[in-house]
Amino acid sequence: MWRSWFCVVALLECALTIPSVSQVSPATKEGSPPTAAQILAQHHVSLSRDGLVSALRSDDAEIRSLAAEQLAVQGAEDSIPSVVEALEAEKIPKTRVDIAFALAQMGDERGIRALRQDCDNTTLPMYLRLSAASYLLYVRDQSCLRTVVEGLQPSYESGTRIQALSLIPRFKGLSASESAGLRVLVLKSLRDQDPAVRLVASDTIRILGDLTAIPSLEAAISAEADVEIRTQMESDLRALQRTK
């Protein structure tokens, strides 16, 4: 059971960069999630520039998100003014984050600024703030580290802590103090009450290649009561030891 849950968690980082419609729509014949273009076509939205710009004003929030994403995918930089207009008019937080991401992908600083604002906005649900952090990391902006650290706190539900953990390996070139602070939180997560969090913490250590965490991982393995989780932790430990 936990191995299946781990597979879902491992996909979380990628899922954060796909508008929500593609996560809930039927899969394609090949079994992979449908693309924004496929979903828009299912809703009879033209994939021409004019058709997508028109869809930015759709009554359906998910169509607005996907239209912005598809414009970014198609590199339709001449549509940037329309996407900015859609961003400024958007009232639904999740859709606003998605549209800002599309704008950021087009290289427009206004999209990046909007994502930074959403990441820092304490009135938004933490999962949306972490989505904004993930989108910023996609465009190589690491300004939301503080929000990721906040999302790791035990006051948040386990799904949020897992989401935050999944983002940690994407931060590069951090200062010594920033790296040390994250390391403390990851090691603490090895002792989390939620088994899924412990599992993701172990995998995060493996991805980071943190050899100094081996003693902590060994201690966590010794204390782990769940056989399947312990087995996966042992696999992570072996992977770390092979990098010595």
N, C-alpha and C positions, 0 to 999 in steps of 0.2 A: 504493500500500500504506500509506504513512504517513498519508495523508489519512483512510483508513478507521480506522487506529489512533487518530488524533486524535479522531475522532467518538466512539469508545469511551471515551477518556479524558475527554472533555468531559461525558459522562454520569456519571462516577464520583461526583461530588459528590452528585448526586441518589440514586444507587444506595446510598450509605452510609446513607440514612435509610429504607431498605426492608428488612425482615427477609429473610434469605437465601433462604427458601423461594420467595418471589416472583421471585427471580432465576433459579431453576433449574427452575421449573415451566413447563408449556407455555403459550405465549402465548394470549391470547384471539383470537376470530375477527378482531377489528379489528387484530391484530398487536401491541397494546401488552401489557406485562407484566400478568399477572392481579393483582387486588387481594387484600389479606389476606382480605376477606370471600369472594371467589370461591374462594380456595384452601381456606379453612375449610369452605365448602359442599361442595367436592369430597371432603373427608374426612368429610362427614356430621356436621360440628360445627354445632350450633344457634347462630344468631347472637343469640339472646336473651341477656339478662344472665346468667341462670342457666347457660345452655349454655356461654357464654364463660368464666365463673368456673370451671365444671367442667373446661374444657379447659386451664386454668392448671395442672392437676394431671396432664395427659396424660403418658404415657410417652415421647411424641415431643417432643423439645426444640423443634423448629421449630413445632409446633402450639402449644406454650406461648408462644413468642415472638409468634406471630400472634394468639393469643387476647388477649394483653396489648395489642398494637397496636390490635386492633379495639375493645377496650373504650375505649381512648383516642380513637379515631376517633368512636365513638358518644357520647363525653362522659359515660360512665357513672361519674361521680364517686363514686356510692355503692358502687362496687366497689373503691375505693382500698384498703381494708383487705385484701381478698383479693389484690390485686396486690402489696402490700407483703409479705404472707405468702409469695407465690410468689417474690419477689425474695430474701427472706431464706433461702429453702429451695434456691434454684437453685445447682447445682454447676458447670454448664457456662459458662465465661466469656462466650462469644458470646451465649448466651441471656440471661445475666444483664445484659449491656449492653443488649440489646434491651428487656428488661422494665423496666430502669431508665429507658430513654428513654420508654416508654409512661407510666410514672409521672410523669416530668418534664413530659410533654405535658399531663397532667391538672393540672399546677400544684402537684404535691406536692414539697416540698423534699427529701424522702428520695430521690427519683429523681435529683435534681440532685446531691446529695451522693454517691450511688453512682457516678454517671458521673464526677465529679471524682476519686474514689478510683481508678476503673479507668483514667482517663487518666494518673494519676500512678504507676500500679502497674508498676514496671519488670520484674516477673516475667511480665507478659502480652506476647504478640506485639505488635509496634508497630502492625500494621494494626488490631488491636482498640483500642489506645489512641487511634489516630487516629479510629476510628469513634466512640468516646466523645467526642472533641473535636468531631467534626462534629455529633453529637446535641446537645451543649451549645450550639454555635453556633446550632442550630435554635431553641433556646429563649432565645436572646440572652444566653448566658453565655460570656464570652471567657476563662475562667480557665485554659484549656489551651494557651495560646500557647507555653509552654516546650516542651511535648511536640511541637507542630508543628515548632518550630525543630529539635528533636532529630531528627525524622523526615526532615529535609532533609540530614542529614549523609551523606557518601559511604560511611560504613560500612554503611548500609542498602541493600537491593536497590533497583533502579530503580523497581519498582512502588510501593514505600513512599515514595520521594521524590516520585513523581508524585502520590500520594495527599495528601501534605503540601502540595505546591504548590497543589493544587486548593482547599485550605482558606484560603489566604492572603487572597484577595479578600473573604472573609466577615468578616474582622476590621475593625472600625470604631473610629474615635476613639482609635487607639493613640498612645502618647507619641512624641515625636520620636526618642528613642533606640530604641524598639521598632520603629518604622517603618524607621529607618536599618538596623537589624540584619537585618530581613527583606529589605530591598532588596539588601543585600550578598549574601545567600544566593540570591535570585532571579537576580541578574546572574551569579553564579558558576554557576548551573545552565544558563545559556546556553552554557557551555563543557563541559557534562557529557559523559562518554564515551558515554552512551546517547542515541541520536538522539531517542527518545520524550521523554526528560526535557528536552532542548533545545527540543523543540516545545512542550511544556506551559509551560516557562519563558517562551517568547516570547508565548504566549497569555495567561499570567498578567499580563505587563507590559501587554498591550493592555487587559485587563479593568480593571486598576488605573488605566489612563490616565496612567501615569508618563512624562511628557514628558522628565524628566531622564534617563531610561534610553535615549533615542533613540540617542545615540552608541554605547552598548554594544550595542544591537540592530543597528545598522548594521555594527559590527565583527564581530558574530556572523554576520551575513548574508554578509559578505565571506569569512569563514573556513569557511562551511558547504559541505561537499562533496556532500551529498545534495540533488539538484535539487528533489525534492518538498518537503522540509523548508524549503529556502531559499525556495521559492515561497510557502509559508505564512507564513514569517517576514516576507517582503516585504509580504504582505497585512496582517499585524499592524502593520508599520511605517507603511503608508499610513493605516490606521485611526487610529493615534496622531497622525500629522501632520495629519489632518483636524480634530482637536480643538484644534489650536493657535489 
